[in-house]
């Protein structure tokens, strides 16, 4: 959850959250590429640095599908997709990473859970004073 380094505050404690849009929620098409966005919100407009990471796993905890991005501020990090050098802004309470992509596996025979985190940082040059928000989203396959 990134809070082993950014551990000044309890997970999900800053009055904000992290959300995704554009990923499937009920089923996926094999080999289909889904373009999605990840938005980090914070309770007050005092954040200046933004980061994220997302993973897709099956019920056994194995990575499912693959991530890519045309966003210059995001790149695959092993089996996850993460920020490249967290984005800097002026004082704000939200930031959205767009043009993120997940390619579904070759067969639609397993449920997928997306685990994601967002970092609303204070840009003080270290990892203290940052808020970490986490979320999950699941694709449950239909029962046949």
N, CA, C and O atoms as a GROMACS GRO file, in nm:
protein
  576
    1UNK      N    1   0.080  -0.121   0.000
    1UNK     CA    2   0.000   0.000   0.000
    1UNK      C    3   0.084   0.127   0.000
    1UNK      O    4   0.028   0.235   0.013
    2UNK      N    5   0.212   0.118  -0.014
    2UNK     CA    6   0.301   0.234  -0.017
    2UNK      C    7   0.315   0.303   0.118
    2UNK      O    8   0.396   0.394   0.131
    3UNK      N    9   0.238   0.260   0.218
    3UNK     CA   10   0.246   0.328   0.347
    3UNK      C   11   0.360   0.277   0.434
    3UNK      O   12   0.377   0.323   0.547
    4UNK      N   13   0.440   0.182   0.384
    4UNK     CA   14   0.559   0.145   0.459
    4UNK      C   15   0.662   0.258   0.452
    4UNK      O   16   0.740   0.276   0.546
    5UNK      N   17   0.663   0.332   0.343
    5UNK     CA   18   0.750   0.450   0.332
    5UNK      C   19   0.673   0.578   0.361
    5UNK      O   20   0.724   0.667   0.430
    6UNK      N   21   0.552   0.588   0.309
    6UNK     CA   22   0.469   0.707   0.328
    6UNK      C   23   0.374   0.678   0.445
    6UNK      O   24   0.254   0.662   0.426
    7UNK      N   25   0.430   0.669   0.565
    7UNK     CA   26   0.354   0.621   0.680
    7UNK      C   27   0.320   0.724   0.785
    7UNK      O   28   0.296   0.687   0.900
    8UNK      N   29   0.317   0.850   0.750
    8UNK     CA   30   0.285   0.953   0.849
    8UNK      C   31   0.142   0.943   0.902
    8UNK      O   32   0.115   0.978   1.017
    9UNK      N   33   0.052   0.896   0.817
    9UNK     CA   34  -0.090   0.891   0.852
    9UNK      C   35  -0.144   0.751   0.824
    9UNK      O   36  -0.090   0.678   0.742
   10UNK      N   37  -0.251   0.716   0.893
   10UNK     CA   38  -0.315   0.586   0.870
   10UNK      C   39  -0.369   0.580   0.727
   10UNK      O   40  -0.409   0.682   0.671
   11UNK      N   41  -0.369   0.461   0.669
   11UNK     CA   42  -0.422   0.438   0.536
   11UNK      C   43  -0.564   0.492   0.525
   11UNK      O   44  -0.647   0.467   0.613
   12UNK      N   45  -0.593   0.564   0.419
   12UNK     CA   46  -0.728   0.620   0.389
   12UNK      C   47  -0.776   0.718   0.495
   12UNK      O   48  -0.897   0.727   0.520
   13UNK      N   49  -0.686   0.793   0.557
   13UNK     CA   50  -0.727   0.878   0.669
   13UNK      C   51  -0.736   1.027   0.636
   13UNK      O   52  -0.774   1.104   0.724
   14UNK      N   53  -0.703   1.071   0.518
   14UNK     CA   54  -0.696   1.214   0.490
   14UNK      C   55  -0.821   1.277   0.433
   14UNK      O   56  -0.814   1.387   0.378
   15UNK      N   57  -0.935   1.209   0.443
   15UNK     CA   58  -1.058   1.267   0.393
   15UNK      C   59  -1.075   1.258   0.243
   15UNK      O   60  -1.156   1.329   0.185
   16UNK      N   61  -0.999   1.171   0.179
   16UNK     CA   62  -1.008   1.156   0.035
   16UNK      C   63  -1.023   1.011  -0.006
   16UNK      O   64  -1.077   0.930   0.069
   17UNK      N   65  -0.975   0.979  -0.123
   17UNK     CA   66  -0.984   0.842  -0.174
   17UNK      C   67  -0.919   0.832  -0.311
   17UNK      O   68  -0.868   0.930  -0.366
   18UNK      N   69  -0.923   0.712  -0.364
   18UNK     CA   70  -0.871   0.685  -0.497
   18UNK      C   71  -0.976   0.604  -0.571
   18UNK      O   72  -1.040   0.516  -0.514
   19UNK      N   73  -0.993   0.634  -0.700
   19UNK     CA   74  -1.094   0.563  -0.779
   19UNK      C   75  -1.042   0.541  -0.920
   19UNK      O   76  -0.952   0.610  -0.968
   20UNK      N   77  -1.101   0.442  -0.986
   20UNK     CA   78  -1.068   0.414  -1.126
   20UNK      C   79  -1.195   0.420  -1.209
   20UNK      O   80  -1.305   0.395  -1.158
   21UNK      N   81  -1.180   0.452  -1.335
   21UNK     CA   82  -1.292   0.446  -1.428
   21UNK      C   83  -1.241   0.396  -1.563
   21UNK      O   84  -1.130   0.429  -1.605
   22UNK      N   85  -1.324   0.316  -1.629
   22UNK     CA   86  -1.288   0.263  -1.760
   22UNK      C   87  -1.253   0.117  -1.762
   22UNK      O   88  -1.247   0.057  -1.870
   23UNK      N   89  -1.231   0.056  -1.646
   23UNK     CA   90  -1.204  -0.088  -1.642
   23UNK      C   91  -1.335  -0.164  -1.636
   23UNK      O   92  -1.434  -0.112  -1.583
   24UNK      N   93  -1.340  -0.286  -1.689
   24UNK     CA   94  -1.463  -0.364  -1.684
   24UNK      C   95  -1.500  -0.398  -1.540
   24UNK      O   96  -1.414  -0.409  -1.453
   25UNK      N   97  -1.631  -0.414  -1.517
   25UNK     CA   98  -1.678  -0.446  -1.382
   25UNK      C   99  -1.754  -0.578  -1.376
   25UNK      O  100  -1.769  -0.635  -1.267
   26UNK      N  101  -1.802  -0.629  -1.489
   26UNK     CA  102  -1.882  -0.751  -1.483
   26UNK      C  103  -1.823  -0.865  -1.564
   26UNK      O  104  -1.852  -0.981  -1.534
   27UNK      N  105  -1.743  -0.838  -1.662
   27UNK     CA  106  -1.680  -0.940  -1.744
   27UNK      C  107  -1.576  -0.870  -1.830
   27UNK      O  108  -1.578  -0.748  -1.842
   28UNK      N  109  -1.488  -0.945  -1.890
   28UNK     CA  110  -1.391  -0.884  -1.980
   28UNK      C  111  -1.381  -0.968  -2.107
   28UNK      O  112  -1.411  -1.087  -2.107
   29UNK      N  113  -1.340  -0.903  -2.214
   29UNK     CA  114  -1.321  -0.969  -2.342
   29UNK      C  115  -1.174  -1.011  -2.351
   29UNK      O  116  -1.085  -0.928  -2.331
   30UNK      N  117  -1.146  -1.138  -2.379
   30UNK     CA  118  -1.006  -1.182  -2.388
   30UNK      C  119  -0.925  -1.095  -2.484
   30UNK      O  120  -0.972  -1.060  -2.592
   31UNK      N  121  -0.805  -1.062  -2.443
   31UNK     CA  122  -0.710  -0.981  -2.520
   31UNK      C  123  -0.756  -0.838  -2.549
   31UNK      O  124  -0.689  -0.766  -2.622
   32UNK      N  125  -0.868  -0.798  -2.493
   32UNK     CA  126  -0.919  -0.661  -2.512
   32UNK      C  127  -0.834  -0.564  -2.432
   32UNK      O  128  -0.798  -0.592  -2.317
   33UNK      N  129  -0.801  -0.449  -2.492
   33UNK     CA  130  -0.728  -0.345  -2.421
   33UNK      C  131  -0.829  -0.243  -2.369
   33UNK      O  132  -0.909  -0.189  -2.446
   34UNK      N  133  -0.825  -0.216  -2.240
   34UNK     CA  134  -0.915  -0.121  -2.175
   34UNK      C  135  -0.836   0.001  -2.133
   34UNK      O  136  -0.739  -0.010  -2.057
   35UNK      N  137  -0.876   0.118  -2.181
   35UNK     CA  138  -0.813   0.243  -2.139
   35UNK      C  139  -0.889   0.293  -2.017
   35UNK      O  140  -1.012   0.300  -2.017
   36UNK      N  141  -0.814   0.330  -1.913
   36UNK     CA  142  -0.878   0.373  -1.789
   36UNK      C  143  -0.806   0.492  -1.729
   36UNK      O  144  -0.696   0.529  -1.770
   37UNK      N  145  -0.871   0.551  -1.630
   37UNK     CA  146  -0.816   0.664  -1.554
   37UNK      C  147  -0.814   0.629  -1.407
   37UNK      O  148  -0.895   0.549  -1.360
   38UNK      N  149  -0.721   0.688  -1.334
   38UNK     CA  150  -0.712   0.672  -1.190
   38UNK      C  151  -0.708   0.812  -1.129
   38UNK      O  152  -0.622   0.894  -1.164
   39UNK      N  153  -0.802   0.839  -1.037
   39UNK     CA  154  -0.812   0.971  -0.976
   39UNK      C  155  -0.785   0.962  -0.826
   39UNK      O  156  -0.839   0.876  -0.757
   40UNK      N  157  -0.702   1.052  -0.778
   40UNK     CA  158  -0.670   1.063  -0.636
   40UNK      C  159  -0.735   1.190  -0.584
   40UNK      O  160  -0.714   1.297  -0.641
   41UNK      N  161  -0.813   1.180  -0.478
   41UNK     CA  162  -0.877   1.295  -0.414
   41UNK      C  163  -0.825   1.308  -0.272
   41UNK      O  164  -0.796   1.208  -0.206
   42UNK      N  165  -0.814   1.430  -0.225
   42UNK     CA  166  -0.770   1.457  -0.088
   42UNK      C  167  -0.869   1.554  -0.025
   42UNK      O  168  -0.932   1.633  -0.096
   43UNK      N  169  -0.882   1.551   0.106
   43UNK     CA  170  -0.982   1.631   0.177
   43UNK      C  171  -0.963   1.781   0.168
   43UNK      O  172  -1.061   1.855   0.178
   44UNK      N  173  -0.842   1.829   0.150
   44UNK     CA  174  -0.817   1.973   0.139
   44UNK      C  175  -0.723   2.000   0.022
   44UNK      O  176  -0.648   1.911  -0.020
   45UNK      N  177  -0.726   2.119  -0.029
   45UNK     CA  178  -0.645   2.156  -0.145
   45UNK      C  179  -0.505   2.199  -0.103
   45UNK      O  180  -0.463   2.312  -0.128
   46UNK      N  181  -0.434   2.107  -0.038
   46UNK     CA  182  -0.298   2.139   0.008
   46UNK      C  183  -0.195   2.036  -0.039
   46UNK      O  184  -0.085   2.029   0.017
   47UNK      N  185  -0.228   1.958  -0.139
   47UNK     CA  186  -0.137   1.855  -0.191
   47UNK      C  187  -0.070   1.907  -0.317
   47UNK      O  188  -0.130   1.981  -0.395
   48UNK      N  189   0.057   1.867  -0.337
   48UNK     CA  190   0.135   1.916  -0.451
   48UNK      C  191   0.205   1.806  -0.529
   48UNK      O  192   0.269   1.834  -0.631
   49UNK      N  193   0.194   1.683  -0.484
   49UNK     CA  194   0.265   1.572  -0.552
   49UNK      C  195   0.174   1.450  -0.550
   49UNK      O  196   0.110   1.421  -0.448
   50UNK      N  197   0.169   1.378  -0.664
   50UNK     CA  198   0.071   1.272  -0.682
   50UNK      C  199   0.137   1.147  -0.741
   50UNK      O  200   0.212   1.155  -0.837
   51UNK      N  201   0.107   1.032  -0.681
   51UNK     CA  202   0.159   0.906  -0.732
   51UNK      C  203   0.053   0.797  -0.723
   51UNK      O  204  -0.050   0.815  -0.659
   52UNK      N  205   0.080   0.685  -0.788
   52UNK     CA  206  -0.016   0.574  -0.785
   52UNK      C  207   0.053   0.444  -0.821
   52UNK      O  208   0.167   0.443  -0.868
   53UNK      N  209  -0.017   0.334  -0.797
   53UNK     CA  210   0.021   0.201  -0.844
   53UNK      C  211  -0.105   0.117  -0.853
   53UNK      O  212  -0.197   0.135  -0.772
   54UNK      N  213  -0.111   0.026  -0.949
   54UNK     CA  214  -0.226  -0.062  -0.966
   54UNK      C  215  -0.176  -0.201  -1.007
   54UNK      O  216  -0.081  -0.213  -1.084
   55UNK      N  217  -0.242  -0.304  -0.955
   55UNK     CA  218  -0.212  -0.443  -0.988
   55UNK      C  219  -0.343  -0.514  -1.019
   55UNK      O  220  -0.448  -0.477  -0.966
   56UNK      N  221  -0.337  -0.617  -1.103
   56UNK     CA  222  -0.452  -0.702  -1.134
   56UNK      C  223  -0.413  -0.846  -1.102
   56UNK      O  224  -0.314  -0.897  -1.154
   57UNK      N  225  -0.492  -0.912  -1.016
   57UNK     CA  226  -0.459  -1.048  -0.974
   57UNK      C  227  -0.583  -1.137  -0.981
   57UNK      O  228  -0.697  -1.089  -0.975
   58UNK      N  229  -0.559  -1.267  -0.992
   58UNK     CA  230  -0.668  -1.363  -0.988
   58UNK      C  231  -0.688  -1.412  -0.845
   58UNK      O  232  -0.622  -1.363  -0.753
   59UNK      N  233  -0.777  -1.508  -0.826
   59UNK     CA  234  -0.808  -1.559  -0.693
   59UNK      C  235  -0.691  -1.626  -0.623
   59UNK      O  236  -0.692  -1.640  -0.501
   60UNK      N  237  -0.589  -1.667  -0.698
   60UNK     CA  238  -0.470  -1.729  -0.641
   60UNK      C  239  -0.360  -1.627  -0.612
   60UNK      O  240  -0.253  -1.662  -0.563
   61UNK      N  241  -0.387  -1.500  -0.644
   61UNK     CA  242  -0.288  -1.395  -0.621
   61UNK      C  243  -0.188  -1.378  -0.732
   61UNK      O  244  -0.090  -1.305  -0.717
   62UNK      N  245  -0.211  -1.445  -0.846
   62UNK     CA  246  -0.121  -1.432  -0.960
   62UNK      C  247  -0.162  -1.314  -1.048
   62UNK      O  248  -0.281  -1.284  -1.060
   63UNK      N  249  -0.066  -1.249  -1.107
   63UNK     CA  250  -0.094  -1.136  -1.196
   63UNK      C  251  -0.176  -1.183  -1.315
   63UNK      O  252  -0.158  -1.293  -1.366
   64UNK      N  253  -0.269  -1.096  -1.358
   64UNK     CA  254  -0.359  -1.128  -1.468
   64UNK      C  255  -0.356  -1.014  -1.569
   64UNK      O  256  -0.368  -0.898  -1.531
   65UNK      N  257  -0.340  -1.046  -1.695
   65UNK     CA  258  -0.334  -0.943  -1.798
   65UNK      C  259  -0.204  -0.866  -1.790
   65UNK      O  260  -0.110  -0.908  -1.722
   66UNK      N  261  -0.200  -0.753  -1.860
   66UNK     CA  262  -0.079  -0.670  -1.858
   66UNK      C  263  -0.117  -0.523  -1.865
   66UNK      O  264  -0.222  -0.486  -1.917
   67UNK      N  265  -0.029  -0.440  -1.813
   67UNK     CA  266  -0.051  -0.296  -1.812
   67UNK      C  267   0.043  -0.226  -1.909
   67UNK      O  268   0.153  -0.274  -1.936
   68UNK      N  269  -0.003  -0.112  -1.961
   68UNK     CA  270   0.078  -0.025  -2.044
   68UNK      C  271   0.020   0.116  -2.031
   68UNK      O  272  -0.081   0.136  -1.963
   69UNK      N  273   0.084   0.212  -2.095
   69UNK     CA  274   0.034   0.348  -2.086
   69UNK      C  275   0.095   0.434  -2.194
   69UNK      O  276   0.209   0.414  -2.234
   70UNK      N  277   0.016   0.532  -2.242
   70UNK     CA  278   0.072   0.636  -2.328
   70UNK      C  279   0.092   0.764  -2.248
   70UNK      O  280   0.131   0.867  -2.304
   71UNK      N  281   0.065   0.759  -2.118
   71UNK     CA  282   0.086   0.872  -2.029
   71UNK      C  283   0.235   0.876  -1.992
   71UNK      O  284   0.288   0.778  -1.940
   72UNK      N  285   0.301   0.986  -2.019
   72UNK     CA  286   0.444   0.999  -1.991
   72UNK      C  287   0.476   0.987  -1.843
   72UNK      O  288   0.592   0.965  -1.806
   73UNK      N  289   0.376   1.002  -1.756
   73UNK     CA  290   0.397   0.996  -1.612
   73UNK      C  291   0.364   0.860  -1.552
   73UNK      O  292   0.351   0.848  -1.430
   74UNK      N  293   0.349   0.757  -1.637
   74UNK     CA  294   0.315   0.623  -1.589
   74UNK      C  295   0.385   0.519  -1.674
   74UNK      O  296   0.407   0.538  -1.793
   75UNK      N  297   0.421   0.407  -1.609
   75UNK     CA  298   0.488   0.299  -1.681
   75UNK      C  299   0.474   0.169  -1.605
   75UNK      O  300   0.457   0.169  -1.483
   76UNK      N  301   0.480   0.056  -1.677
   76UNK     CA  302   0.479  -0.074  -1.607
   76UNK      C  303   0.597  -0.084  -1.511
   76UNK      O  304   0.708  -0.038  -1.540
   77UNK      N  305   0.570  -0.144  -1.398
   77UNK     CA  306   0.670  -0.164  -1.293
   77UNK      C  307   0.656  -0.310  -1.252
   77UNK      O  308   0.578  -0.344  -1.163
   78UNK      N  309   0.731  -0.397  -1.318
   78UNK     CA  310   0.715  -0.541  -1.302
   78UNK      C  311   0.576  -0.578  -1.352
   78UNK      O  312   0.547  -0.557  -1.469
   79UNK      N  313   0.489  -0.632  -1.268
   79UNK     CA  314   0.354  -0.670  -1.311
   79UNK      C  315   0.250  -0.563  -1.281
   79UNK      O  316   0.132  -0.583  -1.309
   80UNK      N  317   0.291  -0.452  -1.225
   80UNK     CA  318   0.201  -0.342  -1.191
   80UNK      C  319   0.222  -0.224  -1.287
   80UNK      O  320   0.316  -0.222  -1.366
   81UNK      N  321   0.132  -0.127  -1.276
   81UNK     CA  322   0.149   0.000  -1.345
   81UNK      C  323   0.162   0.105  -1.236
   81UNK      O  324   0.082   0.108  -1.143
   82UNK      N  325   0.262   0.192  -1.248
   82UNK     CA  326   0.289   0.291  -1.144
   82UNK      C  327   0.329   0.424  -1.205
   82UNK      O  328   0.353   0.434  -1.326
   83UNK      N  329   0.337   0.526  -1.120
   83UNK     CA  330   0.382   0.657  -1.166
   83UNK      C  331   0.532   0.654  -1.192
   83UNK      O  332   0.607   0.576  -1.133
   84UNK      N  333   0.574   0.742  -1.283
   84UNK     CA  334   0.716   0.773  -1.305
   84UNK      C  335   0.738   0.904  -1.233
   84UNK      O  336   0.676   1.004  -1.270
   85UNK      N  337   0.823   0.910  -1.136
   85UNK     CA  338   0.844   1.036  -1.064
   85UNK      C  339   0.710   1.106  -1.044
   85UNK      O  340   0.657   1.166  -1.137
   86UNK      N  341   0.656   1.100  -0.926
   86UNK     CA  342   0.524   1.154  -0.897
   86UNK      C  343   0.504   1.292  -0.959
   86UNK      O  344   0.595   1.375  -0.959
   87UNK      N  345   0.383   1.316  -1.011
   87UNK     CA  346   0.348   1.441  -1.077
   87UNK      C  347   0.345   1.555  -0.975
   87UNK      O  348   0.292   1.538  -0.865
   88UNK      N  349   0.402   1.670  -1.010
   88UNK     CA  350   0.398   1.789  -0.925
   88UNK      C  351   0.295   1.887  -0.978
   88UNK      O  352   0.284   1.908  -1.099
   89UNK      N  353   0.220   1.947  -0.887
   89UNK     CA  354   0.120   2.048  -0.922
   89UNK      C  355   0.129   2.161  -0.820
   89UNK      O  356   0.205   2.153  -0.723
   90UNK      N  357   0.052   2.266  -0.842
   90UNK     CA  358   0.031   2.365  -0.736
   90UNK      C  359  -0.064   2.304  -0.634
   90UNK      O  360  -0.107   2.190  -0.650
   91UNK      N  361  -0.097   2.379  -0.528
   91UNK     CA  362  -0.190   2.329  -0.428
   91UNK      C  363  -0.319   2.280  -0.493
   91UNK      O  364  -0.382   2.355  -0.568
   92UNK      N  365  -0.357   2.156  -0.466
   92UNK     CA  366  -0.477   2.097  -0.526
   92UNK      C  367  -0.532   1.990  -0.433
   92UNK      O  368  -0.464   1.946  -0.340
   93UNK      N  369  -0.655   1.948  -0.459
   93UNK     CA  370  -0.713   1.838  -0.382
   93UNK      C  371  -0.744   1.717  -0.469
   93UNK      O  372  -0.801   1.620  -0.420
   94UNK      N  373  -0.708   1.722  -0.598
   94UNK     CA  374  -0.733   1.606  -0.685
   94UNK      C  375  -0.636   1.604  -0.802
   94UNK      O  376  -0.589   1.708  -0.849
   95UNK      N  377  -0.607   1.484  -0.847
   95UNK     CA  378  -0.526   1.466  -0.968
   95UNK      C  379  -0.572   1.338  -1.036
   95UNK      O  380  -0.602   1.238  -0.969
   96UNK      N  381  -0.578   1.340  -1.170
   96UNK     CA  382  -0.618   1.222  -1.247
   96UNK      C  383  -0.508   1.181  -1.343
   96UNK      O  384  -0.458   1.263  -1.420
   97UNK      N  385  -0.471   1.055  -1.338
   97UNK     CA  386  -0.381   0.994  -1.437
   97UNK      C  387  -0.470   0.936  -1.546
   97UNK      O  388  -0.551   0.847  -1.519
   98UNK      N  389  -0.456   0.985  -1.670
   98UNK     CA  390  -0.532   0.937  -1.784
   98UNK      C  391  -0.445   0.852  -1.876
   98UNK      O  392  -0.324   0.844  -1.858
   99UNK      N  393  -0.509   0.789  -1.973
   99UNK     CA  394  -0.441   0.710  -2.076
   99UNK      C  395  -0.362   0.593  -2.018
   99UNK      O  396  -0.253   0.561  -2.066
  100UNK      N  397  -0.418   0.530  -1.917
  100UNK     CA  398  -0.361   0.408  -1.861
  100UNK      C  399  -0.431   0.290  -1.929
  100UNK      O  400  -0.548   0.302  -1.967
  101UNK      N  401  -0.362   0.178  -1.945
  101UNK     CA  402  -0.421   0.066  -2.018
  101UNK      C  403  -0.397  -0.067  -1.948
  101UNK      O  404  -0.291  -0.093  -1.893
  102UNK      N  405  -0.503  -0.150  -1.952
  102UNK     CA  406  -0.492  -0.289  -1.906
  102UNK      C  407  -0.538  -0.377  -2.021
  102UNK      O  408  -0.646  -0.356  -2.076
  103UNK      N  409  -0.457  -0.476  -2.057
  103UNK     CA  410  -0.496  -0.574  -2.158
  103UNK      C  411  -0.536  -0.701  -2.086
  103UNK      O  412  -0.458  -0.759  -2.010
  104UNK      N  413  -0.660  -0.745  -2.113
  104UNK     CA  414  -0.714  -0.864  -2.048
  104UNK      C  415  -0.637  -0.988  -2.092
  104UNK      O  416  -0.576  -0.989  -2.199
  105UNK      N  417  -0.640  -1.093  -2.009
  105UNK     CA  418  -0.571  -1.217  -2.047
  105UNK      C  419  -0.638  -1.282  -2.169
  105UNK      O  420  -0.746  -1.242  -2.211
  106UNK      N  421  -0.571  -1.382  -2.225
  106UNK     CA  422  -0.616  -1.448  -2.349
  106UNK      C  423  -0.746  -1.525  -2.332
  106UNK      O  424  -0.816  -1.548  -2.431
  107UNK      N  425  -0.780  -1.564  -2.212
  107UNK     CA  426  -0.907  -1.635  -2.188
  107UNK      C  427  -0.980  -1.569  -2.072
  107UNK      O  428  -0.919  -1.522  -1.977
  108UNK      N  429  -1.112  -1.567  -2.082
  108UNK     CA  430  -1.196  -1.506  -1.978
  108UNK      C  431  -1.247  -1.616  -1.885
  108UNK      O  432  -1.367  -1.639  -1.875
  109UNK      N  433  -1.154  -1.682  -1.817
  109UNK     CA  434  -1.194  -1.794  -1.732
  109UNK      C  435  -1.160  -1.774  -1.585
  109UNK      O  436  -1.157  -1.870  -1.509
  110UNK      N  437  -1.134  -1.651  -1.545
  110UNK     CA  438  -1.098  -1.626  -1.405
  110UNK      C  439  -1.143  -1.488  -1.362
  110UNK      O  440  -1.143  -1.393  -1.440
  111UNK      N  441  -1.182  -1.478  -1.238
  111UNK     CA  442  -1.217  -1.348  -1.181
  111UNK      C  443  -1.088  -1.266  -1.165
  111UNK      O  444  -0.980  -1.322  -1.149
  112UNK      N  445  -1.102  -1.134  -1.169
  112UNK     CA  446  -0.987  -1.044  -1.156
  112UNK      C  447  -1.019  -0.940  -1.050
  112UNK      O  448  -1.129  -0.884  -1.048
  113UNK      N  449  -0.922  -0.914  -0.963
  113UNK     CA  450  -0.936  -0.805  -0.867
  113UNK      C  451  -0.824  -0.705  -0.894
  113UNK      O  452  -0.707  -0.741  -0.904
  114UNK      N  453  -0.863  -0.578  -0.905
  114UNK     CA  454  -0.766  -0.470  -0.920
  114UNK      C  455  -0.744  -0.409  -0.783
  114UNK      O  456  -0.839  -0.371  -0.714
  115UNK      N  457  -0.618  -0.400  -0.743
  115UNK     CA  458  -0.578  -0.333  -0.619
  115UNK      C  459  -0.501  -0.208  -0.659
  115UNK      O  460  -0.407  -0.216  -0.738
  116UNK      N  461  -0.541  -0.094  -0.607
  116UNK     CA  462  -0.475   0.030  -0.646
  116UNK      C  463  -0.460   0.124  -0.527
  116UNK      O  464  -0.537   0.120  -0.432
  117UNK      N  465  -0.357   0.207  -0.537
  117UNK     CA  466  -0.328   0.306  -0.433
  117UNK      C  467  -0.296   0.438  -0.499
  117UNK      O  468  -0.248   0.444  -0.612
  118UNK      N  469  -0.324   0.545  -0.427
  118UNK     CA  470  -0.289   0.679  -0.470
  118UNK      C  471  -0.218   0.752  -0.358
  118UNK      O  472  -0.253   0.736  -0.240
  119UNK      N  473  -0.120   0.830  -0.392
  119UNK     CA  474  -0.043   0.907  -0.296
  119UNK      C  475  -0.072   1.055  -0.318
  119UNK      O  476  -0.045   1.108  -0.425
  120UNK      N  477  -0.126   1.120  -0.216
  120UNK     CA  478  -0.147   1.265  -0.218
  120UNK      C  479  -0.035   1.325  -0.133
  120UNK      O  480  -0.046   1.332  -0.010
  121UNK      N  481   0.072   1.367  -0.198
  121UNK     CA  482   0.192   1.410  -0.128
  121UNK      C  483   0.198   1.560  -0.106
  121UNK      O  484   0.130   1.638  -0.172
  122UNK      N  485   0.283   1.598  -0.012
  122UNK     CA  486   0.298   1.739   0.022
  122UNK      C  487   0.417   1.804  -0.048
  122UNK      O  488   0.439   1.924  -0.032
  123UNK      N  489   0.495   1.729  -0.124
  123UNK     CA  490   0.610   1.781  -0.199
  123UNK      C  491   0.717   1.841  -0.110
  123UNK      O  492   0.785   1.935  -0.150
  124UNK      N  493   0.733   1.788   0.010
  124UNK     CA  494   0.834   1.840   0.102
  124UNK      C  495   0.972   1.776   0.080
  124UNK      O  496   1.065   1.803   0.154
  125UNK      N  497   0.983   1.692  -0.020
  125UNK     CA  498   1.113   1.633  -0.051
  125UNK      C  499   1.141   1.501   0.018
  125UNK      O  500   1.252   1.450   0.009
  126UNK      N  501   1.045   1.446   0.086
  126UNK     CA  502   1.061   1.316   0.152
  126UNK      C  503   0.929   1.242   0.150
  126UNK      O  504   0.836   1.280   0.080
  127UNK      N  505   0.922   1.136   0.228
  127UNK     CA  506   0.801   1.054   0.229
  127UNK      C  507   0.709   1.085   0.348
  127UNK      O  508   0.602   1.026   0.358
  128UNK      N  509   0.748   1.175   0.436
  128UNK     CA  510   0.661   1.207   0.549
  128UNK      C  511   0.560   1.315   0.509
  128UNK      O  512   0.588   1.398   0.423
  129UNK      N  513   0.445   1.312   0.572
  129UNK     CA  514   0.341   1.410   0.544
  129UNK      C  515   0.253   1.376   0.425
  129UNK      O  516   0.171   1.458   0.384
  130UNK      N  517   0.269   1.256   0.369
  130UNK     CA  518   0.191   1.214   0.253
  130UNK      C  519   0.074   1.125   0.297
  130UNK      O  520   0.085   1.051   0.394
  131UNK      N  521  -0.035   1.133   0.224
  131UNK     CA  522  -0.152   1.050   0.251
  131UNK      C  523  -0.163   0.943   0.144
  131UNK      O  524  -0.149   0.970   0.025
  132UNK      N  525  -0.189   0.820   0.188
  132UNK     CA  526  -0.206   0.707   0.097
  132UNK      C  527  -0.351   0.661   0.104
  132UNK      O  528  -0.406   0.638   0.211
  133UNK      N  529  -0.411   0.647  -0.015
  133UNK     CA  530  -0.549   0.599  -0.027
  133UNK      C  531  -0.548   0.470  -0.108
  133UNK      O  532  -0.471   0.457  -0.203
  134UNK      N  533  -0.631   0.374  -0.069
  134UNK     CA  534  -0.635   0.247  -0.140
  134UNK      C  535  -0.776   0.213  -0.183
  134UNK      O  536  -0.874   0.261  -0.124
  135UNK      N  537  -0.787   0.129  -0.285
  135UNK     CA  538  -0.916   0.083  -0.333
  135UNK      C  539  -0.903  -0.050  -0.403
  135UNK      O  540  -0.793  -0.093  -0.438
  136UNK      N  541  -1.015  -0.116  -0.423
  136UNK     CA  542  -1.020  -0.240  -0.499
  136UNK      C  543  -1.142  -0.239  -0.590
  136UNK      O  544  -1.242  -0.172  -0.562
  137UNK      N  545  -1.132  -0.312  -0.697
  137UNK     CA  546  -1.242  -0.330  -0.791
  137UNK      C  547  -1.232  -0.471  -0.844
  137UNK      O  548  -1.124  -0.517  -0.879
  138UNK      N  549  -1.344  -0.541  -0.850
  138UNK     CA  550  -1.342  -0.682  -0.891
  138UNK      C  551  -1.425  -0.705  -1.017
  138UNK      O  552  -1.528  -0.641  -1.038
  139UNK      N  553  -1.378  -0.796  -1.100
  139UNK     CA  554  -1.454  -0.846  -1.214
  139UNK      C  555  -1.492  -0.989  -1.179
  139UNK      O  556  -1.408  -1.079  -1.181
  140UNK      N  557  -1.616  -1.011  -1.147
  140UNK     CA  558  -1.665  -1.145  -1.118
  140UNK      C  559  -1.721  -1.204  -1.247
  140UNK      O  560  -1.806  -1.142  -1.311
  141UNK      N  561  -1.675  -1.320  -1.284
  141UNK     CA  562  -1.723  -1.382  -1.406
  141UNK      C  563  -1.861  -1.444  -1.381
  141UNK      O  564  -1.890  -1.487  -1.270
  142UNK      N  565  -1.945  -1.448  -1.484
  142UNK     CA  566  -2.077  -1.508  -1.466
  142UNK      C  567  -2.067  -1.657  -1.437
  142UNK      O  568  -1.976  -1.724  -1.485
  143UNK      N  569  -2.158  -1.707  -1.359
  143UNK     CA  570  -2.165  -1.848  -1.327
  143UNK      C  571  -2.228  -1.921  -1.445
  143UNK      O  572  -2.334  -1.882  -1.492
  144UNK      N  573  -2.162  -2.027  -1.491
  144UNK     CA  574  -2.218  -2.102  -1.604
  144UNK      C  575  -2.251  -2.243  -1.562
  144UNK      O  576  -2.299  -2.323  -1.643
   0.00000   0.00000   0.00000
